[in-house]
């Protein structure tokens, strides 16, 4: 893997998110956030793959903005998990 291979880094990130969700406390909040973060945390690598086959520049920009949106959502979830001590 090259140092700046974004697709590989996003895949690695998704794997880390899966590992985190597998270790969250089995509480109502933990279960809720687990489902949320596994969706938002694995989505960027999948959306990045779609962006590579964009039909136009605008389509590429839109798909990459979805990647960023999902990463921001994941970041917020990770903050909540950390502050609530669910991990």
PyMOL Python script that loads the backbone (N, CA, C, O; Angstrom):
from pymol import cmd

cmd.read_pdbstr("""\
ATOM      1  N   UNK A   1       0.834  -1.183   0.000  1.00  0.00           N
ATOM      2  CA  UNK A   1       0.000   0.000   0.000  1.00  0.00           C
ATOM      3  C   UNK A   1       0.882   1.250   0.000  1.00  0.00           C
ATOM      4  O   UNK A   1       1.828   1.358   0.780  1.00  0.00           O
ATOM      5  N   UNK A   2       0.563   2.167  -0.866  1.00  0.00           N
ATOM      6  CA  UNK A   2       1.266   3.443  -0.878  1.00  0.00           C
ATOM      7  C   UNK A   2       0.794   4.288   0.300  1.00  0.00           C
ATOM      8  O   UNK A   2      -0.338   4.160   0.766  1.00  0.00           O
ATOM      9  N   UNK A   3       1.677   5.142   0.761  1.00  0.00           N
ATOM     10  CA  UNK A   3       1.395   5.964   1.934  1.00  0.00           C
ATOM     11  C   UNK A   3       0.105   6.775   1.781  1.00  0.00           C
ATOM     12  O   UNK A   3      -0.623   6.958   2.756  1.00  0.00           O
ATOM     13  N   UNK A   4      -0.180   7.255   0.592  1.00  0.00           N
ATOM     14  CA  UNK A   4      -1.329   8.131   0.389  1.00  0.00           C
ATOM     15  C   UNK A   4      -2.455   7.465  -0.402  1.00  0.00           C
ATOM     16  O   UNK A   4      -3.262   8.158  -1.023  1.00  0.00           O
ATOM     17  N   UNK A   5      -2.522   6.148  -0.390  1.00  0.00           N
ATOM     18  CA  UNK A   5      -3.572   5.438  -1.100  1.00  0.00           C
ATOM     19  C   UNK A   5      -4.875   5.568  -0.307  1.00  0.00           C
ATOM     20  O   UNK A   5      -5.136   4.789   0.610  1.00  0.00           O
ATOM     21  N   UNK A   6      -5.678   6.552  -0.670  1.00  0.00           N
ATOM     22  CA  UNK A   6      -6.880   6.876   0.094  1.00  0.00           C
ATOM     23  C   UNK A   6      -7.850   5.703   0.177  1.00  0.00           C
ATOM     24  O   UNK A   6      -8.438   5.462   1.232  1.00  0.00           O
ATOM     25  N   UNK A   7      -8.021   4.983  -0.907  1.00  0.00           N
ATOM     26  CA  UNK A   7      -8.966   3.868  -0.884  1.00  0.00           C
ATOM     27  C   UNK A   7      -8.545   2.814   0.143  1.00  0.00           C
ATOM     28  O   UNK A   7      -9.383   2.335   0.908  1.00  0.00           O
ATOM     29  N   UNK A   8      -7.286   2.454   0.170  1.00  0.00           N
ATOM     30  CA  UNK A   8      -6.804   1.476   1.148  1.00  0.00           C
ATOM     31  C   UNK A   8      -6.932   2.005   2.575  1.00  0.00           C
ATOM     32  O   UNK A   8      -7.253   1.253   3.495  1.00  0.00           O
ATOM     33  N   UNK A   9      -6.683   3.288   2.750  1.00  0.00           N
ATOM     34  CA  UNK A   9      -6.810   3.880   4.082  1.00  0.00           C
ATOM     35  C   UNK A   9      -8.265   3.877   4.548  1.00  0.00           C
ATOM     36  O   UNK A   9      -8.536   3.664   5.730  1.00  0.00           O
ATOM     37  N   UNK A  10      -9.199   4.113   3.628  1.00  0.00           N
ATOM     38  CA  UNK A  10     -10.611   4.073   3.981  1.00  0.00           C
ATOM     39  C   UNK A  10     -11.068   2.649   4.306  1.00  0.00           C
ATOM     40  O   UNK A  10     -11.909   2.448   5.183  1.00  0.00           O
ATOM     41  N   UNK A  11     -10.519   1.675   3.607  1.00  0.00           N
ATOM     42  CA  UNK A  11     -10.826   0.275   3.918  1.00  0.00           C
ATOM     43  C   UNK A  11     -10.293  -0.074   5.302  1.00  0.00           C
ATOM     44  O   UNK A  11     -10.988  -0.709   6.097  1.00  0.00           O
ATOM     45  N   UNK A  12      -9.069   0.337   5.590  1.00  0.00           N
ATOM     46  CA  UNK A  12      -8.494   0.099   6.926  1.00  0.00           C
ATOM     47  C   UNK A  12      -9.336   0.772   8.007  1.00  0.00           C
ATOM     48  O   UNK A  12      -9.537   0.214   9.085  1.00  0.00           O
ATOM     49  N   UNK A  13      -9.822   1.968   7.713  1.00  0.00           N
ATOM     50  CA  UNK A  13     -10.677   2.692   8.650  1.00  0.00           C
ATOM     51  C   UNK A  13     -11.960   1.912   8.907  1.00  0.00           C
ATOM     52  O   UNK A  13     -12.394   1.794  10.053  1.00  0.00           O
ATOM     53  N   UNK A  14     -12.564   1.384   7.859  1.00  0.00           N
ATOM     54  CA  UNK A  14     -13.791   0.592   7.997  1.00  0.00           C
ATOM     55  C   UNK A  14     -13.552  -0.637   8.871  1.00  0.00           C
ATOM     56  O   UNK A  14     -14.393  -0.991   9.697  1.00  0.00           O
ATOM     57  N   UNK A  15     -12.416  -1.276   8.684  1.00  0.00           N
ATOM     58  CA  UNK A  15     -12.074  -2.452   9.500  1.00  0.00           C
ATOM     59  C   UNK A  15     -11.932  -2.047  10.964  1.00  0.00           C
ATOM     60  O   UNK A  15     -12.395  -2.770  11.846  1.00  0.00           O
ATOM     61  N   UNK A  16     -11.307  -0.917  11.237  1.00  0.00           N
ATOM     62  CA  UNK A  16     -11.170  -0.439  12.614  1.00  0.00           C
ATOM     63  C   UNK A  16     -12.538  -0.139  13.226  1.00  0.00           C
ATOM     64  O   UNK A  16     -12.774  -0.436  14.397  1.00  0.00           O
ATOM     65  N   UNK A  17     -13.427   0.441  12.446  1.00  0.00           N
ATOM     66  CA  UNK A  17     -14.781   0.732  12.927  1.00  0.00           C
ATOM     67  C   UNK A  17     -15.501  -0.565  13.286  1.00  0.00           C
ATOM     68  O   UNK A  17     -16.179  -0.638  14.311  1.00  0.00           O
ATOM     69  N   UNK A  18     -15.356  -1.576  12.455  1.00  0.00           N
ATOM     70  CA  UNK A  18     -15.968  -2.877  12.739  1.00  0.00           C
ATOM     71  C   UNK A  18     -15.418  -3.442  14.042  1.00  0.00           C
ATOM     72  O   UNK A  18     -16.172  -3.979  14.854  1.00  0.00           O
ATOM     73  N   UNK A  19     -14.118  -3.325  14.244  1.00  0.00           N
ATOM     74  CA  UNK A  19     -13.495  -3.799  15.482  1.00  0.00           C
ATOM     75  C   UNK A  19     -14.056  -3.055  16.690  1.00  0.00           C
ATOM     76  O   UNK A  19     -14.347  -3.663  17.720  1.00  0.00           O
ATOM     77  N   UNK A  20     -14.202  -1.763  16.564  1.00  0.00           N
ATOM     78  CA  UNK A  20     -14.758  -0.961  17.661  1.00  0.00           C
ATOM     79  C   UNK A  20     -16.189  -1.390  17.958  1.00  0.00           C
ATOM     80  O   UNK A  20     -16.547  -1.581  19.120  1.00  0.00           O
ATOM     81  N   UNK A  21     -17.005  -1.541  16.931  1.00  0.00           N
ATOM     82  CA  UNK A  21     -18.407  -1.905  17.170  1.00  0.00           C
ATOM     83  C   UNK A  21     -18.527  -3.276  17.813  1.00  0.00           C
ATOM     84  O   UNK A  21     -19.429  -3.508  18.618  1.00  0.00           O
ATOM     85  N   UNK A  22     -17.637  -4.173  17.470  1.00  0.00           N
ATOM     86  CA  UNK A  22     -17.667  -5.510  18.077  1.00  0.00           C
ATOM     87  C   UNK A  22     -17.304  -5.474  19.563  1.00  0.00           C
ATOM     88  O   UNK A  22     -17.568  -6.434  20.288  1.00  0.00           O
ATOM     89  N   UNK A  23     -16.704  -4.379  20.016  1.00  0.00           N
ATOM     90  CA  UNK A  23     -16.281  -4.268  21.411  1.00  0.00           C
ATOM     91  C   UNK A  23     -17.060  -3.234  22.220  1.00  0.00           C
ATOM     92  O   UNK A  23     -16.688  -2.924  23.352  1.00  0.00           O
ATOM     93  N   UNK A  24     -18.132  -2.701  21.650  1.00  0.00           N
ATOM     94  CA  UNK A  24     -18.944  -1.745  22.403  1.00  0.00           C
ATOM     95  C   UNK A  24     -19.754  -2.472  23.466  1.00  0.00           C
ATOM     96  O   UNK A  24     -20.105  -3.642  23.308  1.00  0.00           O
ATOM     97  N   UNK A  25     -20.044  -1.762  24.549  1.00  0.00           N
ATOM     98  CA  UNK A  25     -20.872  -2.331  25.608  1.00  0.00           C
ATOM     99  C   UNK A  25     -22.252  -2.668  25.042  1.00  0.00           C
ATOM    100  O   UNK A  25     -22.797  -1.924  24.226  1.00  0.00           O
ATOM    101  N   UNK A  26     -22.800  -3.781  25.478  1.00  0.00           N
ATOM    102  CA  UNK A  26     -24.105  -4.236  24.995  1.00  0.00           C
ATOM    103  C   UNK A  26     -25.228  -3.588  25.805  1.00  0.00           C
ATOM    104  O   UNK A  26     -26.019  -4.271  26.456  1.00  0.00           O
ATOM    105  N   UNK A  27     -25.280  -2.262  25.749  1.00  0.00           N
ATOM    106  CA  UNK A  27     -26.350  -1.507  26.397  1.00  0.00           C
ATOM    107  C   UNK A  27     -27.257  -0.971  25.297  1.00  0.00           C
ATOM    108  O   UNK A  27     -26.953  -1.111  24.112  1.00  0.00           O
ATOM    109  N   UNK A  28     -28.357  -0.363  25.686  1.00  0.00           N
ATOM    110  CA  UNK A  28     -29.262   0.217  24.688  1.00  0.00           C
ATOM    111  C   UNK A  28     -28.522   1.264  23.851  1.00  0.00           C
ATOM    112  O   UNK A  28     -28.628   1.276  22.624  1.00  0.00           O
ATOM    113  N   UNK A  29     -27.774   2.137  24.522  1.00  0.00           N
ATOM    114  CA  UNK A  29     -27.001   3.172  23.814  1.00  0.00           C
ATOM    115  C   UNK A  29     -25.887   2.549  22.979  1.00  0.00           C
ATOM    116  O   UNK A  29     -25.673   2.942  21.832  1.00  0.00           O
ATOM    117  N   UNK A  30     -25.180   1.579  23.554  1.00  0.00           N
ATOM    118  CA  UNK A  30     -24.104   0.915  22.827  1.00  0.00           C
ATOM    119  C   UNK A  30     -24.601   0.229  21.570  1.00  0.00           C
ATOM    120  O   UNK A  30     -23.965   0.306  20.519  1.00  0.00           O
ATOM    121  N   UNK A  31     -25.751  -0.449  21.678  1.00  0.00           N
ATOM    122  CA  UNK A  31     -26.320  -1.126  20.515  1.00  0.00           C
ATOM    123  C   UNK A  31     -26.765  -0.131  19.447  1.00  0.00           C
ATOM    124  O   UNK A  31     -26.566  -0.359  18.254  1.00  0.00           O
ATOM    125  N   UNK A  32     -27.369   0.973  19.883  1.00  0.00           N
ATOM    126  CA  UNK A  32     -27.817   1.996  18.934  1.00  0.00           C
ATOM    127  C   UNK A  32     -26.627   2.606  18.186  1.00  0.00           C
ATOM    128  O   UNK A  32     -26.614   2.680  16.957  1.00  0.00           O
ATOM    129  N   UNK A  33     -25.631   3.040  18.963  1.00  0.00           N
ATOM    130  CA  UNK A  33     -24.467   3.668  18.336  1.00  0.00           C
ATOM    131  C   UNK A  33     -23.662   2.677  17.515  1.00  0.00           C
ATOM    132  O   UNK A  33     -23.038   3.057  16.524  1.00  0.00           O
ATOM    133  N   UNK A  34     -23.667   1.426  17.908  1.00  0.00           N
ATOM    134  CA  UNK A  34     -22.970   0.394  17.152  1.00  0.00           C
ATOM    135  C   UNK A  34     -23.539   0.287  15.739  1.00  0.00           C
ATOM    136  O   UNK A  34     -22.795   0.258  14.759  1.00  0.00           O
ATOM    137  N   UNK A  35     -24.856   0.229  15.648  1.00  0.00           N
ATOM    138  CA  UNK A  35     -25.490   0.157  14.330  1.00  0.00           C
ATOM    139  C   UNK A  35     -25.228   1.405  13.503  1.00  0.00           C
ATOM    140  O   UNK A  35     -24.979   1.331  12.300  1.00  0.00           O
ATOM    141  N   UNK A  36     -25.289   2.552  14.169  1.00  0.00           N
ATOM    142  CA  UNK A  36     -25.079   3.823  13.468  1.00  0.00           C
ATOM    143  C   UNK A  36     -23.652   3.952  12.943  1.00  0.00           C
ATOM    144  O   UNK A  36     -23.438   4.319  11.788  1.00  0.00           O
ATOM    145  N   UNK A  37     -22.685   3.650  13.795  1.00  0.00           N
ATOM    146  CA  UNK A  37     -21.288   3.858  13.402  1.00  0.00           C
ATOM    147  C   UNK A  37     -20.816   2.821  12.391  1.00  0.00           C
ATOM    148  O   UNK A  37     -19.950   3.112  11.566  1.00  0.00           O
ATOM    149  N   UNK A  38     -21.371   1.625  12.445  1.00  0.00           N
ATOM    150  CA  UNK A  38     -20.961   0.625  11.455  1.00  0.00           C
ATOM    151  C   UNK A  38     -21.460   1.039  10.064  1.00  0.00           C
ATOM    152  O   UNK A  38     -20.805   0.764   9.058  1.00  0.00           O
ATOM    153  N   UNK A  39     -22.616   1.696  10.013  1.00  0.00           N
ATOM    154  CA  UNK A  39     -23.105   2.181   8.707  1.00  0.00           C
ATOM    155  C   UNK A  39     -22.280   3.376   8.218  1.00  0.00           C
ATOM    156  O   UNK A  39     -21.793   3.388   7.087  1.00  0.00           O
ATOM    157  N   UNK A  40     -22.132   4.379   9.091  1.00  0.00           N
ATOM    158  CA  UNK A  40     -21.427   5.589   8.659  1.00  0.00           C
ATOM    159  C   UNK A  40     -19.921   5.366   8.528  1.00  0.00           C
ATOM    160  O   UNK A  40     -19.263   6.045   7.740  1.00  0.00           O
ATOM    161  N   UNK A  41     -19.374   4.428   9.288  1.00  0.00           N
ATOM    162  CA  UNK A  41     -17.926   4.206   9.265  1.00  0.00           C
ATOM    163  C   UNK A  41     -17.438   3.309   8.140  1.00  0.00           C
ATOM    164  O   UNK A  41     -16.268   3.360   7.763  1.00  0.00           O
ATOM    165  N   UNK A  42     -18.333   2.485   7.602  1.00  0.00           N
ATOM    166  CA  UNK A  42     -17.934   1.636   6.472  1.00  0.00           C
ATOM    167  C   UNK A  42     -18.345   2.253   5.143  1.00  0.00           C
ATOM    168  O   UNK A  42     -17.825   1.878   4.092  1.00  0.00           O
ATOM    169  N   UNK A  43     -19.261   3.181   5.190  1.00  0.00           N
ATOM    170  CA  UNK A  43     -19.766   3.822   3.980  1.00  0.00           C
ATOM    171  C   UNK A  43     -18.709   4.600   3.176  1.00  0.00           C
ATOM    172  O   UNK A  43     -18.741   4.543   1.947  1.00  0.00           O
ATOM    173  N   UNK A  44     -17.781   5.319   3.811  1.00  0.00           N
ATOM    174  CA  UNK A  44     -16.826   6.103   3.015  1.00  0.00           C
ATOM    175  C   UNK A  44     -16.026   5.283   2.007  1.00  0.00           C
ATOM    176  O   UNK A  44     -15.829   5.729   0.877  1.00  0.00           O
ATOM    177  N   UNK A  45     -15.566   4.102   2.388  1.00  0.00           N
ATOM    178  CA  UNK A  45     -14.785   3.310   1.429  1.00  0.00           C
ATOM    179  C   UNK A  45     -15.645   2.862   0.261  1.00  0.00           C
ATOM    180  O   UNK A  45     -15.173   2.805  -0.874  1.00  0.00           O
ATOM    181  N   UNK A  46     -16.906   2.545   0.533  1.00  0.00           N
ATOM    182  CA  UNK A  46     -17.806   2.121  -0.533  1.00  0.00           C
ATOM    183  C   UNK A  46     -18.159   3.288  -1.456  1.00  0.00           C
ATOM    184  O   UNK A  46     -18.191   3.137  -2.677  1.00  0.00           O
ATOM    185  N   UNK A  47     -18.421   4.443  -0.864  1.00  0.00           N
ATOM    186  CA  UNK A  47     -18.742   5.622  -1.670  1.00  0.00           C
ATOM    187  C   UNK A  47     -17.535   6.130  -2.450  1.00  0.00           C
ATOM    188  O   UNK A  47     -17.679   6.655  -3.554  1.00  0.00           O
ATOM    189  N   UNK A  48     -16.351   5.972  -1.877  1.00  0.00           N
ATOM    190  CA  UNK A  48     -15.139   6.362  -2.595  1.00  0.00           C
ATOM    191  C   UNK A  48     -14.982   5.497  -3.842  1.00  0.00           C
ATOM    192  O   UNK A  48     -14.595   5.994  -4.900  1.00  0.00           O
ATOM    193  N   UNK A  49     -15.280   4.208  -3.719  1.00  0.00           N
ATOM    194  CA  UNK A  49     -15.214   3.318  -4.884  1.00  0.00           C
ATOM    195  C   UNK A  49     -16.175   3.781  -5.968  1.00  0.00           C
ATOM    196  O   UNK A  49     -15.842   3.773  -7.153  1.00  0.00           O
ATOM    197  N   UNK A  50     -17.373   4.185  -5.551  1.00  0.00           N
ATOM    198  CA  UNK A  50     -18.351   4.698  -6.518  1.00  0.00           C
ATOM    199  C   UNK A  50     -17.841   5.969  -7.183  1.00  0.00           C
ATOM    200  O   UNK A  50     -18.037   6.166  -8.382  1.00  0.00           O
ATOM    201  N   UNK A  51     -17.196   6.821  -6.420  1.00  0.00           N
ATOM    202  CA  UNK A  51     -16.698   8.081  -6.964  1.00  0.00           C
ATOM    203  C   UNK A  51     -15.667   7.846  -8.066  1.00  0.00           C
ATOM    204  O   UNK A  51     -15.550   8.650  -8.991  1.00  0.00           O
ATOM    205  N   UNK A  52     -14.934   6.766  -7.972  1.00  0.00           N
ATOM    206  CA  UNK A  52     -13.922   6.461  -8.986  1.00  0.00           C
ATOM    207  C   UNK A  52     -14.550   6.156 -10.343  1.00  0.00           C
ATOM    208  O   UNK A  52     -13.876   6.217 -11.370  1.00  0.00           O
ATOM    209  N   UNK A  53     -15.839   5.829 -10.345  1.00  0.00           N
ATOM    210  CA  UNK A  53     -16.552   5.556 -11.600  1.00  0.00           C
ATOM    211  C   UNK A  53     -17.582   6.640 -11.895  1.00  0.00           C
ATOM    212  O   UNK A  53     -18.579   6.392 -12.573  1.00  0.00           O
ATOM    213  N   UNK A  54     -17.338   7.822 -11.389  1.00  0.00           N
ATOM    214  CA  UNK A  54     -18.276   8.924 -11.592  1.00  0.00           C
ATOM    215  C   UNK A  54     -18.468   9.204 -13.077  1.00  0.00           C
ATOM    216  O   UNK A  54     -17.547   9.056 -13.881  1.00  0.00           O
ATOM    217  N   UNK A  55     -19.676   9.609 -13.416  1.00  0.00           N
ATOM    218  CA  UNK A  55     -20.011   9.871 -14.816  1.00  0.00           C
ATOM    219  C   UNK A  55     -19.638  11.276 -15.263  1.00  0.00           C
ATOM    220  O   UNK A  55     -19.592  11.559 -16.460  1.00  0.00           O
ATOM    221  N   UNK A  56     -19.375  12.148 -14.311  1.00  0.00           N
ATOM    222  CA  UNK A  56     -18.988  13.520 -14.646  1.00  0.00           C
ATOM    223  C   UNK A  56     -18.224  14.114 -13.469  1.00  0.00           C
ATOM    224  O   UNK A  56     -18.142  13.518 -12.394  1.00  0.00           O
ATOM    225  N   UNK A  57     -17.675  15.280 -13.692  1.00  0.00           N
ATOM    226  CA  UNK A  57     -16.964  15.975 -12.612  1.00  0.00           C
ATOM    227  C   UNK A  57     -17.912  16.292 -11.465  1.00  0.00           C
ATOM    228  O   UNK A  57     -17.568  16.125 -10.294  1.00  0.00           O
ATOM    229  N   UNK A  58     -19.117  16.754 -11.818  1.00  0.00           N
ATOM    230  CA  UNK A  58     -20.104  17.072 -10.781  1.00  0.00           C
ATOM    231  C   UNK A  58     -20.528  15.826 -10.015  1.00  0.00           C
ATOM    232  O   UNK A  58     -20.736  15.888  -8.803  1.00  0.00           O
ATOM    233  N   UNK A  59     -20.658  14.701 -10.700  1.00  0.00           N
ATOM    234  CA  UNK A  59     -21.011  13.445 -10.044  1.00  0.00           C
ATOM    235  C   UNK A  59     -19.898  13.031  -9.079  1.00  0.00           C
ATOM    236  O   UNK A  59     -20.171  12.571  -7.971  1.00  0.00           O
ATOM    237  N   UNK A  60     -18.647  13.198  -9.506  1.00  0.00           N
ATOM    238  CA  UNK A  60     -17.509  12.880  -8.646  1.00  0.00           C
ATOM    239  C   UNK A  60     -17.516  13.750  -7.391  1.00  0.00           C
ATOM    240  O   UNK A  60     -17.331  13.253  -6.280  1.00  0.00           O
ATOM    241  N   UNK A  61     -17.730  15.043  -7.577  1.00  0.00           N
ATOM    242  CA  UNK A  61     -17.761  15.970  -6.444  1.00  0.00           C
ATOM    243  C   UNK A  61     -18.879  15.591  -5.482  1.00  0.00           C
ATOM    244  O   UNK A  61     -18.690  15.606  -4.266  1.00  0.00           O
ATOM    245  N   UNK A  62     -20.029  15.257  -6.022  1.00  0.00           N
ATOM    246  CA  UNK A  62     -21.156  14.864  -5.175  1.00  0.00           C
ATOM    247  C   UNK A  62     -20.826  13.604  -4.377  1.00  0.00           C
ATOM    248  O   UNK A  62     -21.067  13.556  -3.171  1.00  0.00           O
ATOM    249  N   UNK A  63     -20.287  12.604  -5.026  1.00  0.00           N
ATOM    250  CA  UNK A  63     -19.958  11.348  -4.348  1.00  0.00           C
ATOM    251  C   UNK A  63     -18.878  11.562  -3.280  1.00  0.00           C
ATOM    252  O   UNK A  63     -18.942  10.967  -2.204  1.00  0.00           O
ATOM    253  N   UNK A  64     -17.908  12.394  -3.571  1.00  0.00           N
ATOM    254  CA  UNK A  64     -16.870  12.676  -2.585  1.00  0.00           C
ATOM    255  C   UNK A  64     -17.430  13.491  -1.406  1.00  0.00           C
ATOM    256  O   UNK A  64     -16.955  13.355  -0.278  1.00  0.00           O
ATOM    257  N   UNK A  65     -18.424  14.326  -1.665  1.00  0.00           N
ATOM    258  CA  UNK A  65     -19.042  15.066  -0.562  1.00  0.00           C
ATOM    259  C   UNK A  65     -19.810  14.109   0.352  1.00  0.00           C
ATOM    260  O   UNK A  65     -19.900  14.344   1.557  1.00  0.00           O
ATOM    261  N   UNK A  66     -20.361  13.034  -0.211  1.00  0.00           N
ATOM    262  CA  UNK A  66     -21.020  12.011   0.604  1.00  0.00           C
ATOM    263  C   UNK A  66     -19.981  11.307   1.480  1.00  0.00           C
ATOM    264  O   UNK A  66     -20.244  11.016   2.647  1.00  0.00           O
ATOM    265  N   UNK A  67     -18.801  11.036   0.915  1.00  0.00           N
ATOM    266  CA  UNK A  67     -17.714  10.423   1.689  1.00  0.00           C
ATOM    267  C   UNK A  67     -17.384  11.302   2.889  1.00  0.00           C
ATOM    268  O   UNK A  67     -17.287  10.809   4.013  1.00  0.00           O
ATOM    269  N   UNK A  68     -17.214  12.584   2.659  1.00  0.00           N
ATOM    270  CA  UNK A  68     -16.882  13.512   3.736  1.00  0.00           C
ATOM    271  C   UNK A  68     -17.993  13.583   4.774  1.00  0.00           C
ATOM    272  O   UNK A  68     -17.720  13.608   5.974  1.00  0.00           O
ATOM    273  N   UNK A  69     -19.240  13.615   4.323  1.00  0.00           N
ATOM    274  CA  UNK A  69     -20.378  13.664   5.236  1.00  0.00           C
ATOM    275  C   UNK A  69     -20.393  12.444   6.157  1.00  0.00           C
ATOM    276  O   UNK A  69     -20.618  12.576   7.360  1.00  0.00           O
ATOM    277  N   UNK A  70     -20.156  11.275   5.601  1.00  0.00           N
ATOM    278  CA  UNK A  70     -20.157  10.046   6.393  1.00  0.00           C
ATOM    279  C   UNK A  70     -18.986  10.019   7.383  1.00  0.00           C
ATOM    280  O   UNK A  70     -19.126   9.524   8.501  1.00  0.00           O
ATOM    281  N   UNK A  71     -17.840  10.548   6.969  1.00  0.00           N
ATOM    282  CA  UNK A  71     -16.696  10.610   7.880  1.00  0.00           C
ATOM    283  C   UNK A  71     -16.975  11.555   9.051  1.00  0.00           C
ATOM    284  O   UNK A  71     -16.599  11.272  10.189  1.00  0.00           O
ATOM    285  N   UNK A  72     -17.634  12.672   8.766  1.00  0.00           N
ATOM    286  CA  UNK A  72     -17.981  13.605   9.840  1.00  0.00           C
ATOM    287  C   UNK A  72     -18.968  12.970  10.814  1.00  0.00           C
ATOM    288  O   UNK A  72     -18.843  13.137  12.027  1.00  0.00           O
ATOM    289  N   UNK A  73     -19.944  12.247  10.283  1.00  0.00           N
ATOM    290  CA  UNK A  73     -20.912  11.570  11.137  1.00  0.00           C
ATOM    291  C   UNK A  73     -20.207  10.535  12.023  1.00  0.00           C
ATOM    292  O   UNK A  73     -20.500  10.423  13.214  1.00  0.00           O
ATOM    293  N   UNK A  74     -19.291   9.793  11.437  1.00  0.00           N
ATOM    294  CA  UNK A  74     -18.540   8.791  12.186  1.00  0.00           C
ATOM    295  C   UNK A  74     -17.717   9.441  13.283  1.00  0.00           C
ATOM    296  O   UNK A  74     -17.649   8.932  14.402  1.00  0.00           O
ATOM    297  N   UNK A  75     -17.098  10.559  12.965  1.00  0.00           N
ATOM    298  CA  UNK A  75     -16.301  11.286  13.953  1.00  0.00           C
ATOM    299  C   UNK A  75     -17.161  11.683  15.149  1.00  0.00           C
ATOM    300  O   UNK A  75     -16.735  11.543  16.295  1.00  0.00           O
ATOM    301  N   UNK A  76     -18.366  12.177  14.886  1.00  0.00           N
ATOM    302  CA  UNK A  76     -19.274  12.545  15.974  1.00  0.00           C
ATOM    303  C   UNK A  76     -19.652  11.331  16.807  1.00  0.00           C
ATOM    304  O   UNK A  76     -19.684  11.403  18.036  1.00  0.00           O
ATOM    305  N   UNK A  77     -19.939  10.217  16.146  1.00  0.00           N
ATOM    306  CA  UNK A  77     -20.274   8.973  16.866  1.00  0.00           C
ATOM    307  C   UNK A  77     -19.115   8.532  17.753  1.00  0.00           C
ATOM    308  O   UNK A  77     -19.327   8.127  18.896  1.00  0.00           O
ATOM    309  N   UNK A  78     -17.904   8.607  17.237  1.00  0.00           N
ATOM    310  CA  UNK A  78     -16.737   8.207  18.025  1.00  0.00           C
ATOM    311  C   UNK A  78     -16.575   9.091  19.257  1.00  0.00           C
ATOM    312  O   UNK A  78     -16.205   8.608  20.327  1.00  0.00           O
ATOM    313  N   UNK A  79     -16.853  10.386  19.107  1.00  0.00           N
ATOM    314  CA  UNK A  79     -16.784  11.292  20.251  1.00  0.00           C
ATOM    315  C   UNK A  79     -17.813  10.917  21.309  1.00  0.00           C
ATOM    316  O   UNK A  79     -17.513  10.914  22.503  1.00  0.00           O
ATOM    317  N   UNK A  80     -19.025  10.602  20.866  1.00  0.00           N
ATOM    318  CA  UNK A  80     -20.083  10.210  21.801  1.00  0.00           C
ATOM    319  C   UNK A  80     -19.699   8.923  22.519  1.00  0.00           C
ATOM    320  O   UNK A  80     -19.833   8.822  23.739  1.00  0.00           O
ATOM    321  N   UNK A  81     -19.225   7.950  21.767  1.00  0.00           N
ATOM    322  CA  UNK A  81     -18.812   6.665  22.352  1.00  0.00           C
ATOM    323  C   UNK A  81     -17.711   6.883  23.385  1.00  0.00           C
ATOM    324  O   UNK A  81     -17.741   6.293  24.465  1.00  0.00           O
ATOM    325  N   UNK A  82     -16.755   7.718  23.058  1.00  0.00           N
ATOM    326  CA  UNK A  82     -15.643   7.989  23.973  1.00  0.00           C
ATOM    327  C   UNK A  82     -16.125   8.685  25.232  1.00  0.00           C
ATOM    328  O   UNK A  82     -15.788   8.270  26.341  1.00  0.00           O
ATOM    329  N   UNK A  83     -16.915   9.745  25.071  1.00  0.00           N
ATOM    330  CA  UNK A  83     -17.357  10.512  26.232  1.00  0.00           C
ATOM    331  C   UNK A  83     -18.321   9.736  27.114  1.00  0.00           C
ATOM    332  O   UNK A  83     -18.354   9.935  28.329  1.00  0.00           O
ATOM    333  N   UNK A  84     -19.105   8.853  26.509  1.00  0.00           N
ATOM    334  CA  UNK A  84     -20.049   8.038  27.291  1.00  0.00           C
ATOM    335  C   UNK A  84     -19.382   6.784  27.839  1.00  0.00           C
ATOM    336  O   UNK A  84     -20.002   5.991  28.547  1.00  0.00           O
ATOM    337  N   UNK A  85     -18.116   6.621  27.499  1.00  0.00           N
ATOM    338  CA  UNK A  85     -17.332   5.462  27.960  1.00  0.00           C
ATOM    339  C   UNK A  85     -18.010   4.126  27.609  1.00  0.00           C
ATOM    340  O   UNK A  85     -18.143   3.231  28.444  1.00  0.00           O
ATOM    341  N   UNK A  86     -18.425   4.032  26.358  1.00  0.00           N
ATOM    342  CA  UNK A  86     -19.098   2.812  25.887  1.00  0.00           C
ATOM    343  C   UNK A  86     -18.136   1.800  25.304  1.00  0.00           C
ATOM    344  O   UNK A  86     -18.540   0.689  24.963  1.00  0.00           O
ATOM    345  N   UNK A  87     -16.856   2.168  25.182  1.00  0.00           N
ATOM    346  CA  UNK A  87     -15.863   1.280  24.575  1.00  0.00           C
ATOM    347  C   UNK A  87     -14.936   0.754  25.627  1.00  0.00           C
ATOM    348  O   UNK A  87     -14.025  -0.015  25.319  1.00  0.00           O
TER     349      UNK A  87
END
""", "prot")
cmd.dss("prot")
cmd.show_as("cartoon", "prot")
cmd.util.cbc("prot")
cmd.orient("prot")
